[in-house]
Amino acid sequence: MSLYFLMIMCSAGWLLLTTQKAIRIPGNSNGKILLVAFEIISIAILMIIYVLRGPAVGTDYPMYHSFFYFPLDRLRGFGIENGYLIIYGVAKSLDKFWIVSLISFVIYFFGFLAFSRKIQMSLATFESMLILSYLYFTSFNMVRQMSAIGIIFLGIAVSRLFDLEQPFVLKRKIVFILFVLIAAQFHSSAYVAVIFLFCRNIHLTPRAAISGFGMMSIGYFMNLGNSIVPRLMYLFPHYVQKYSLIDNDFFTTGSKGLIEYLPILIQCVFMIMIISGDQVFFEKQKFICNMYFLYLMFFAFGGNQAAIRIQDYWSPAMMFFYGAYFESRKDSICHISSKMYKTVVVVFLALYIILRLLRNVSNVVPYYI
């Protein structure tokens, strides 16, 4: 836990210092060299922590470890997609399991990084939010799916799906769909990412967000997920067949209570205040706001396991929404100093991630090599 706490404190500290404008990097050649060195070292640290973690750090990680000792034909029989069959083939040829982890990290991390560059987010803010959004620790568990999500966001960046000022012509749609097909070769659930195409068409307003979050809350407490998801999932027969052999309760179990709802409610309040109080940010980052809105709306399904698996494709929205907001220059939000408001958000994110670590979400505690 001490390593995780250090990462949280460094991430929160960086965001607090930057929001207070207490850090200024010189624009001369020495400053640029220092910045490049920092970027290389920080990426290397995150990569090393990810790759060198023990075989039980992450709920599903022991399973991926055991896959290394199975023949590729048997993995294909388990439903492992072609992308990971290739990765395991390379790792087995070199007799190094860590190759699987290394390639997995590179795919998802640089997929997210490519999108962060497109929305002009600094690397330090991106890495800080990767940690404070819990996405980095989730990646210890969701190995295949996180690779697929990284490819999806690379596709969003390459196709410029996020750029609402430019018409999304057929050529760009085809490019994005090709990335979805590639992502599906790493995790079969990636086909649901086609829904990202419709994120451009959401006409989000503060009033619409309030109404949507109200409906989400009703669904959350009415156990909507366990009632509807089993019926919806039969639209994906391959997925149903796959999980009926592994977990018969995958589509019908999972619920969350009032304690789990409070952090969701706080995020809803934060979002409403930001999109209503910072119009410049809202207009510039509409696509990200739409993504984050959809991510929060998925909580209408409560803790249903299958719904969470789909929601995960929108989970990076939290990282990009707050990351982009921390770098905005609005002086105040709803008559609250922007510096104060950003400080409150950072503190909330830090406390929320500590709570999730204490509950050992994704089974990432303890960390060991």
Residue pairs with C-beta under 8 A, 6 or more apart in sequence:
1 357
1 365
1 366
1 367
3 49
3 367
4 137
4 357
4 364
4 365
4 367
5 354
7 131
8 131
8 132
8 350
8 353
8 354
9 350
10 128
11 127
11 128
11 129
11 131
11 132
11 350
12 128
12 132
12 346
12 347
12 349
12 350
14 23
14 124
14 125
14 128
15 125
15 128
15 129
15 132
15 326
15 342
15 346
16 343
16 346
17 23
18 124
18 125
18 326
18 327
19 326
19 338
19 339
19 342
19 343
19 346
20 339
20 343
25 31
25 34
25 35
26 34
38 124
39 123
42 123
42 124
42 127
43 109
43 123
43 127
46 105
46 109
46 127
46 130
46 136
47 102
47 105
47 106
47 109
49 367
50 101
50 105
50 136
50 139
50 140
51 98
51 101
51 102
51 105
52 98
52 369
53 61
53 101
53 140
53 367
53 368
53 369
54 367
54 368
54 369
55 61
55 62
55 65
56 62
56 363
57 140
57 363
57 364
57 366
57 367
57 368
58 140
58 141
58 143
58 362
58 363
58 364
59 141
59 362
59 363
60 141
60 142
60 143
61 140
61 141
61 143
64 100
64 143
64 144
65 97
67 75
67 78
67 80
67 88
68 88
68 91
68 92
68 97
68 100
70 78
72 85
72 88
72 89
72 92
75 84
75 85
75 88
76 85
79 188
79 242
80 88
80 144
81 144
81 184
81 185
81 186
81 187
81 188
82 185
83 147
83 182
83 185
83 186
84 100
84 144
84 147
84 186
87 99
87 100
87 103
87 104
88 100
90 99
90 103
91 97
91 98
91 99
91 100
100 143
101 143
104 139
104 143
104 144
104 146
104 147
105 139
107 147
107 150
107 151
107 186
108 139
108 146
108 147
108 149
108 150
109 150
110 150
110 154
111 149
111 150
111 151
111 152
111 153
111 154
111 157
112 126
112 130
112 150
112 153
112 316
112 319
113 123
113 126
114 153
114 154
114 157
114 158
115 153
115 154
115 156
115 157
115 162
115 316
115 320
116 123
116 126
116 320
116 323
117 157
118 157
118 160
118 162
119 162
119 285
119 288
119 320
119 324
120 327
121 320
121 323
121 324
121 327
122 327
125 323
125 326
125 327
126 319
126 323
128 323
129 318
129 319
129 320
129 322
129 323
129 326
130 136
130 319
131 137
131 353
132 319
132 322
132 346
132 349
132 350
132 353
133 315
133 316
133 318
133 319
133 322
133 349
133 353
134 352
134 353
134 356
134 361
135 315
135 316
135 318
135 319
137 353
137 356
137 357
137 361
137 362
137 364
138 146
138 312
138 315
138 361
138 362
139 146
140 362
140 364
141 362
141 363
141 364
142 312
142 362
144 186
144 187
145 186
145 187
145 189
145 190
145 309
145 312
147 183
147 186
147 187
148 183
148 184
148 186
148 187
148 189
148 190
148 193
149 183
149 190
149 312
149 313
149 315
149 316
151 179
151 182
151 183
151 186
151 190
152 179
152 180
152 183
152 190
152 193
152 196
152 313
153 316
154 179
155 161
155 175
155 176
155 178
155 179
155 180
155 182
155 183
156 162
156 176
156 179
156 196
158 175
158 176
158 179
159 172
159 173
159 175
159 176
159 179
160 166
160 172
161 168
161 172
161 176
161 196
161 197
161 199
161 200
161 287
162 287
162 288
163 287
164 200
164 286
164 287
168 197
168 200
173 197
176 196
176 197
177 194
180 190
180 191
180 193
180 194
183 190
183 193
184 190
184 191
188 238
188 239
188 242
189 236
189 239
189 309
189 310
189 313
190 313
191 236
192 310
192 313
193 313
195 294
196 291
196 313
199 287
199 290
199 291
199 294
200 287
200 290
202 290
202 293
202 294
204 275
204 286
204 289
204 290
204 293
205 275
206 272
206 275
206 276
209 268
209 271
209 272
209 275
209 293
210 272
212 293
212 297
213 268
213 272
213 296
213 297
215 297
215 300
216 268
216 296
216 297
216 299
216 300
217 261
217 265
217 300
218 224
218 300
219 225
219 300
219 301
219 302
220 256
220 261
220 264
220 299
220 300
220 301
220 302
221 261
223 255
223 302
224 300
224 301
224 302
225 254
225 255
225 300
225 301
225 302
225 303
225 304
225 307
226 252
226 253
226 254
226 255
226 302
226 304
228 301
229 251
229 252
229 301
229 304
229 306
229 307
230 251
230 252
230 306
233 239
233 240
233 251
233 306
234 240
240 251
243 250
243 251
243 306
247 305
249 305
250 305
250 306
251 304
251 305
251 306
252 304
253 304
253 305
254 302
254 303
254 304
254 305
254 307
254 308
255 302
255 303
255 304
256 299
256 302
256 303
260 303
263 348
263 352
263 355
264 296
264 299
266 348
267 296
267 318
268 296
270 345
270 348
271 289
271 292
271 293
271 296
271 321
273 333
273 334
273 341
274 281
274 282
274 325
274 333
275 281
275 282
275 289
276 334
277 330
277 332
277 333
277 334
278 325
278 328
278 330
278 333
280 328
280 330
281 324
281 325
281 328
281 330
282 289
285 321
285 324
285 325
288 317
288 320
288 321
288 324
289 321
291 314
291 316
291 317
291 320
291 321
292 314
292 317
292 318
292 320
292 321
294 314
294 317
295 311
295 314
295 315
295 317
295 318
298 307
298 308
298 310
298 311
298 314
299 311
301 307
301 308
301 311
322 345
322 349
325 342
325 345
326 342
326 345
326 346
328 338
330 338
331 337
331 338
332 338
332 341
333 341
357 364
357 365
